[in-house]
């Protein structure tokens, strides 16, 4: 590292400070880690032949209620966001399985363990068709709940616009997490309209050039991991998280091909699927975002809610873009409440679109307590040493 000169030494020093600041916070996020073993893994081929890695989790039958045993338990399909993988849903998967639900999730094209696509096919419309292929292979009967984060939410909305009849007949509920219907602000990246558009327009070219230098970039990542972690903390979270969680997100992002990221950016920049959103009218819908989300701020969620009568809008305080990992218990609770509302509406014959719009702001009190305990324990260890 010394051979890399003052920059390498400075980056290392920053990295050490960042890692020390987060030491002892693992219990705040996932004391049991982020690995998961599915019941079944399979490959589903998209219409253009791209191999999509899909995993299915069977429900924990010990927790099935009589209502579940009645045979109307929905399958929950989780769709991850841009430059992430299905691992971003690991904590929700565990909770949903324990609550008695069958869960399906997959890596989007060019992400995780799915195949590399023709870069011309890296579009949100194609992602909607990919979701259709996954649904056809794994959800052949029964009700379905669709949950999408960020680009995954765009995928769900695109699918809904393409398959309005299926949505009407089989989709029990939809959750759109930290996402957007598109428009001019999609690539502001929290920098404001002018600066954001400049970065968005340069992004594809910059990422493509970076892809030609993956070796040096990997070396710089290792050298300045703390710097990378600080940047990720700024753009993806808005509350204290562990170093392990930041590294998990960093590994997902930097394992995604820069070419794939570059190919998706122009399509998302020009995206407008606001008409597709209308396919969700009459479907129990939850729109949830973090108050500190710099990538898809609350205004994006509000535009979705405006187009879906009866949709519920939940804003989580002290939360950034990757809400399901930063505040997993809150997201899981909201998903379970969504499913319960949808099942109740069906049982009682209540039209969803007649409900008043509800907007709630909530705090993750449990996490605040975990952070306080972790900080106190860390301070105690430092004082004793």
N, C-alpha and C positions, 0 to 999 in steps of 0.2 A: 504493500500500500504506500510505503514511503516513496517508492519509485514514481508514484503518480503525482508527487509534488504537493505544494501547499493546499490545493483544492481537495485532494484526497484526504489529507490530514484534517482539514476543517470540516469536511463532510462527516468524517468519522467521529469527530468531537461532538458535532450536532447530533449525530445518531445516538451516541452514548447518552447524551442528556435526555433525548426523547424517550429512549427505552427505559431509563431510570424513572422518568416521570410516570410511566405507565406500569411499572413493576407492581405486582400484587393485585392487579385488577382482573385477573382471569375469572375469579368467582363472580364478578359483575356480569359476565356474558354467558359463558357455557362451561361450567366446571367439569362437565362430562365430555367436553371436546366437540368437534364438528364432523366426525366421521359417522357414516350410516351404512348399514347393510340392507339392501332391498330384498323383498320377497322374490322378485323376478326382474331380470334384465333382458331386454330385447332390442333388436334393431328394426326400426321402421323406415322404409324408403319413401322419401318425398316424391312428388310427381316428376321431378327432374332427376331422380336417382340418388340424391344426397342421402347418406345413411345417418339417421337420427338416433342417438343413444337414448333409450327410454327405460325408465324404472317404474315398477309397480310395487306398492306396499299394501299387503293385506291388512285388514283391520284387526285390532286386538279384540278377539271375541269375548274375552272375559269382561270387557267394559260395555258390551252391547246392551242397550236398553230394550224394552219391549217394542218401543216405536221403531228402533233399528231392525229388530227381528221381523218386523212386519214386511220387510222387503223393499221399502222405499228409501233406503239410505242412499244418499247421493255419493257418487265418486267425485273427489276433489282433484281438479287438474291444476297444477302449479306451473306457471310459466315465468322464467327468470328474465332479467334485464340485460341491457347492453354491456358487453365485456365481462359478464359474470357467468356462472354455471348453475346447474340445479342445486349445487351445494349451498347456495345462498338461502335455500328454503329448508335446510336440514332441521332447524328447531321447530318449525311449523309441521313438518312431516311427522316428527316424533309425537307431537301433541295431538295431531289429527288422528293418527293411528290409534293412540291410546284412547281417544274419544270414540272410537268405533267406526271410523271412516276408511274406506279404500282410497288410496292416494296414487295419482299418476303424475310423474314429472319427467322432464327431458331436457337435454342440452340443445339449445337452438343451433341452427346451421352455422358452422364455422366457430362454434364455441365448445369448450369442454371436450367431451369424447365423441361429439358428432363430426361428420365428415366436412371436408372443405368444399364449399360450393363454387360454381362459376361466379366471379365477383359481380357480374351483371345481374345476378339473381339475388343479390343482397338488398332486398327491399322489404318494407313492412307488409305489403300486399302478399309477397311470397311467404312471409312468416305466418300470415293468416292461413294460407294453403297448407303449410307444414303442420299447423295445429289441427287442421281438418284431417290430415293423414294420421296423426297420432290418435285423434279421437276415434277414427274409423277402426283403428287397430286395437284399441284398449277399452273403449267405452261403447260397446255394441248395444247395450240396453240400460234402462234405468235413468234416473235424473242425474244431472251433472252440475257441479259448481265450478266456475272458471275463475281463477285468481291469477292476475298478472301484475308484475312489478316493472315499472319504467317501460323499457321497450317491450317487455312481456305484456304490459297493459295495452300497449298499442297493438300487439299481436292479437289479443282478445277482441279488441274493438274492430280490427280488420276482419277477423274471422266472423264476428257477429254481422257485419255488413255483407259479407259474402254468403252467409248461411242463415238468413233471417228465419226460415221455416224451422230449422233445427233448434235455433235459439228459442223460438216460441214454444216448440213442442217438448224440449228436453232440458233446457237450462233452467235450473231452479233458482240460482243466484249467481251474481258476479261481484267480484271485488277488484277494484282498480287501485293499485298501490303506487304512490309517487310517480304518476304518469301524466300524459298530456295527449290531447287530440291533435297536436301539431300546430303549425302556424309559424309566423315570423319570429317568435321568441324562442323557438326550440333550441337554437344553438347560442343563446346568450351566455350560458355557463355561469350565471350569477354575476357577470361583469357589467351588465347594462347593455342597452340595445346596440349602441355603436361598436363598442369594443367586442361585444359578444359576436356580432355578425362578422367582424374581421377575423376573429379566431376561428369561427365556424367555417368561413370560406377558405382559410388557410389549412384547416385541420386535415382534410383528406391528403393533400400534397405532403404535409409534414409527416403524417403517419406513414405514408408510402415510403418516403425517404428513410424514415426510421427503420422500416422493415428490412432495408438492405444492410443495416448495420446492427443486427440483433446481437452479435457477439459483444461488441463494445458496450452496447446498452446494458446487456446482462452484467458486465463487469462493473459499470457505473452503479447499477442497482445494488450490487453487493457492497460496493465501497460506501455508498451514501444511503444506506437503508433507512437511517433515521430521517434524512431529508425526505425520502419518498414517503415514509410513514406520516410525517408532518403534513405533507401535501394531501395525502389520502384522508387524514383526519379532517382537514379543512373542507374538503369537497364532498365527503360522504357521510360524516357524522356531525352531530351538534351537541354531544354530551360525552362524558368520559367513557372510554372503552379500553379494553386491554390491548397490549401490544400484539397478542396472539390473533385477536380479531382483525386488527389493521393488517397484519401480515396475510391472513386468510384472504382478505379482499384484494390485497396487492397481488397475491399469487394468481387469483382468478383473472384479474385484469391483465397482468403481464404475460399470462399463458395464452391469451387471445391474440391471434395473428393481427399485426398492425394493418396488413392489407385488408382483412375483413372489417376491422373498425373503420378504416378509411373508406371502404365501399359503402358502408351503411350510412355514414354521416350526411352525404348529399341528399339521400332519400328522406332522412328524418328532418333535414333542414327545410325541405320543400313540402313536407307532409301536411295533409289536411284531411283527417278522417272524421271530422265533426259530423258528417252525414251518417257515417257508419254507427256512431254512438246512438242514433235514434232507434236502431234495432233493439236496444236494451229497454225501451219504453215498455212497461208492464212487467219487467223482470226485477226482482228484489236486488238492488244495487248498492254497494258500499264504495265510496270514494274516500281514500284516506291518504293523508300526506303529512310530512313533518313541517313544523313552523320554520325551521332553519334550513329547509331544502334549497340549495342554490341552483340546482339543475332543473327541477320541475317545481317551482314554487306554487303557493296556494292558488294563485290566479289560474293556473292550468287546471287544477282540480275543480275550481269554481265554474269554469267554462263547461266541463263535462256535466257537472250537477245541473247547470242551467238547462241542459238539453234533455235531462231524464227526470220527468215528474216523479216524485216520491223517493228519489235517491237520497241516501243518508251521507252526509259529509262530515268526516271526523278529522280534526287537526290535532296532531300530537305535539305538545310543546317540547322544546329541547331535543328536537329530532331532525336529522338530516335526510339524505336521499335513500340510504339503504336501511329503511325503517325496520324491516323484518329481522335484521341482525342486531340493530342498535336497541330496539325495544321489542324483543320477540314475544314477551308475554302479552303486551298490549295488542300486538297484531293478531296473535292467536286468539285472544279473547274476542276481538272484534269479528274475526272470521266465524267463530262458534256462535256468536250472537246473530250474525248475518244469516247463517244457515237455520238457526232456530226461528228467526222472524219469517224466513221464506217458507219453512215447513208449516208454521202456524197460519200464514196467509193462505196457503193451499188448503189446509184442513178446514179453515173457516170461510173459504170462498171470498176473501177480501181482495179487491182489485188494488194492486200495488200503486198504480198511477194516481189513485185517488188520495193517497197519503200526503200530508203536508211535507214539504222539504224540511229536513232536520239538519242543523249544523251544530256540532259539539266540539269544544276544545277540551282536551284531556291531558293530564299529566301522568307520567309513569312514577307514581309514588314509591312503588316497590323498588325500582331501580335506584332512586335517590337514596333509599335506605341502604341498599347493597353497596353503593359507592361510598357512602359515609362510613360503613363498617370496614370496607376494604382500606380506605384511607387511614382510618384510625389504627387498624392493625399494622399497616405499613409504617406509619409514623412511630408506633410503639417499637417495632423491630429496629428502626433506625436509631431511636433514642437509646435502646439497649446495647447497640453494637459500638 
